[in-house]
Structures are given as C-alpha cells and as structure tokens.
Amino acid sequence: MSTTDRKVRVRFAPSPTGPLHMGGVRTALYNYLFAKKHGGDFILRIEDTDQTRYVKGAEDYIVESLQWSMMAPDEGPGFGSNYGPYRQSERKGIYREYAEKLVENGYAYYAFDTAEELDHMRELAKQAGTPNWQYNVVTRNSMKNSLTLPKTEVDSRIANGDPYVIRIKLPRNEEVKFEDIVRGWVSVNTNNMDDKVLFKSDGMPTYHLANVVDDKLMDITHVIRGEEWLPSAPLHVLLYRYLGWEESRPQFAHLPLLLKPDGNGKLSKRDGDRLGFPVFPLQWQNPETGEISSGYKQQGYFPEAFINMLAFLGWNPGTEQELFTMQELIEAFSLEKVNKAGARYDHDKTKWYNQQYLRLKSDEELGELLADEAAGRGMPVDRDYAIKVASVMKERAHFIREMIEEGGFFFEAPADYDEKTLNKKWNAEARHHVEQLIERFSNLQYFDAEQLEMAFKAYLTDNDLGFGKVGPGFRLAITGRGMGPSMFDICAILGKQETLKRLQAALDKLPA
Ligand code: GLU
C-alpha cells in the first residue's frame, strides 16, 4: 500500500439519522485539519443507505453544523463535485456490480434465509447456551445459501425474484492485520468475525460495502473515524483485498471515544441536556416529537472556542499552548499526537475557552454582537453604546448574553433593588449621600469616568468618609445591585441625565 505520493483526500461520512453529535464534529475536525495540513481535500459524504433510519432535516443540520464550525467541505452535496454524487442513495446503481464481482470470485455468496429463519436459528442457539449466534464460517453450512443449495436452485430462486442478500465469505482461521495510525498494529482472527451482509434484499448496499467502494472510487487516502468503527476495519481490509484494491487501500486512524465528564462511558446523543450542557453544535428540534435539544451556538458559544475545545478532546500539541486559531490548529495537528485513551468532556473548560475568545475580541466586535443580542431581547441600543458596555463587561463575562444578564442596568433602569444590599446599606445616611452626589455630579461639565471618580473622592475627603459608607448605596441606586463593574465607568456610559435620573428615582422609590 502506498499512499505517500497521492494527494491527501479524506472524508467525513455521517449518516443522516439525527443531529450531529459533538463527537461527530470532532471527527470532522480531525479530518479537516489533516486535509488542510497536507494540502488535501476534505469531502462530505452522506451515508444514507439505511432508509429506515433516515431523519428529515438531518442532512441540512450536518451541513449547517460544519459551516458554523468553519469547516466547509471541498466536495460534497452542494459543494465541489469532482467525484460525485456524494449521497450514497444517489449512487445506488454503483454497488451491485462490486457485490456480484465478489460472488464471482468466490469471496461472497447469495443467502436466501428469511428473517424468520434467522430468528429461529438464534433462538435454537440461545436454548443450546450460545446467546450470540452468528452467520459465519461454521453456521453458514447449515443455512440456505449459494454454498449449500444446488446451483440450479440458486439460479431459479434468483430468476424468480426471491429475496436474497449477499454475504462476505470469510476464510477460516486467518489473521487480518493492519496498522492503524492511532492505535498501532491491529490483528483479528476471522474465526472471531461473522459473514456480514454486503448487499441487502432491498437492492441497497450495507454500510460496509458502500463505505469501501466509495472510499475507493473517491480516491480517499486516509479514513479517520470514531473508535466504534474499529471492529469493522478488519472486514474493510478484507474487502479491499478481495476487490483487488489492496495497493490503494486508505490508511486507517480510529479516534478515541468522547467520554462523559465523570469518565463513565461514552458521551451519547441521549445525554443531551441531561448533564447540563449541549452535546450538539446547533439546536435541534426532533421532527417527530418536537423535543428541542440545545446547541453550542444558541447557548452563546463562539465557533472558534467550540472548535478549539474539541481539538483538545483527544489531541494535544505537546506544548503549553491552549489557544489555537483554526490556522494554528492546522499547522500543529498530527494524527500521531492523537491519544488512544478516551477523552473526558469538561464543561468548565469549554466555558473557559469561550471566555478566552470573548476577551480576544475587539470592543467593536463585541459591541456589534451585544447590540444584536440586546435587539433580539427587545432592548435595542445603538452600536456605539453597546461597544462601551462591552468594554466594561468583557472581563466579567463568558458569553455575550452574560453582558446583558449581568449588566441589565445598562439597558433598563432598575425596577427592583437587591434585597440584601437594601436591608444592609440603605438608610437615612445613604439617602443623604445620594442627595449630595446628585449635587456634586450635576456640577460636572465633563461626565467621564475620571471626572466622576474625582468628584466622588472629593466628596469622601471633604466629609471624612470611607468608600464603604457611600459606595454601596450609590451602586444600589444606579444598578439595583450589590456588585458589578466600576461605578464611574457605569455612570459615564449611562450619561449625566440618566445617572441623575436614577439617583433621584432611588430617593423617590426607596424609603429609608
Ligand atoms: N456512516 C458512518 C457513520 O455514521 C461512517 C463511518 C466511517 O467513517 O467509515 O459514522
């Protein structure tokens, strides 16, 4: 097998059976990074051969998720098309030929057993103490297939349109070996494998056949996919051999599982919001039940943060650096540095990444996002105002939405006042200080943070007061809260009129 001289071509091959789990996005990401690092192509192939599991909207969801995650495919449905079509259902006519070729060459056979007959065999085996009955090198001899039935019967059954499947004919006791880039040498004995169906009675190939044929026809050089496919890889290796494609067989890299935060088991689609965080990149509404699962995007995550976090679930560059742009990830990524062990998801770390990316953004950019968010919540503000708010809130927020949740006073005068601060700090003395501040602030010509601070401090000095005597009442009156960013920054942003109005409103509304 020589893949060294070929242009790197990798594929992300999801089945449209529901929303894309974040583990799937990570698989796509490693494919993308590997392709881009080697100047290769990243292909999206939709594996929809199992019509019974098809879910409406899932393909669009997959494409939108890749786009949001900044990984537009080079080829795929709706993208470039040198090797199309990219939906297996549209390639239906391609596969039979290969299945038939395998039969002709003695590597596969027709099997006519009905579902009832197979169930019956399973039941018998169970009663005899073998719970996992398999169609294999031993059992196939007592089944209805082209290896046991006379040729004339096989021919007439086929001519009559009897339903049949095509199964691989595994050899007895043969070691299938291949080198996985992540896992090293893998070796499985065919005695531990079964005669998988390659071609179904409905005229569609199974995943195994379609996957191998498409990878060959699409000139794929590296198959990078989740560890759950490792047990299928020996079968795929044999298929490449039996189809005469061993020379161009792609290299395999099976990625470690994504684990739940406690390390107990695989992070599954069902974990959804149950564990307190999204497992999907975008929000998904189940078309049948209407049930909504949250998405990273809608929860306020930046795609850069989501991607950076995902890249580190199973890979690390071997340095201290944790923040990587997509371009930096492309440069640093290698499959050799992907871990074998499962990667535990850490939600605090994900939030940390978002906070880091939020801080890296300019006030202008944050202001735009904040203005959009505020407008979406029916509290429109102008862009310049939002930029100022963002500049003081950015150090305290993990998300844009927190700038509104924690800084609501920038958007609306307080309707309620924090109970605890009110009880502890609001009294006749506090009212008096607020009255005095109104007077001092009214006289300010430039209403900026510096002037406000000077005026405030002068009031403290003139009256020999500590900050703790005046500050809390002042904050309560302006923001309704007990804590927050610098009061001088807040008042400067609110402006003179609004500041004075709020101080007065507190005096009017809050009895001492
Ligand atoms: N269709 C398979 C999936 O849904 C693809 C596995 C592979 O990449 O070979 O994960």
Boltz pocket constraint, residues with backbone or C-beta under 6 A from the ligand:
constraints:
  - pocket:
      binder: B
      contacts: [[A, 11], [A, 12], [A, 13], [A, 14], [A, 15], [A, 47], [A, 207], [A, 211], [A, 224], [A, 225], [A, 226], [A, 229]]
      max_distance: 6.0
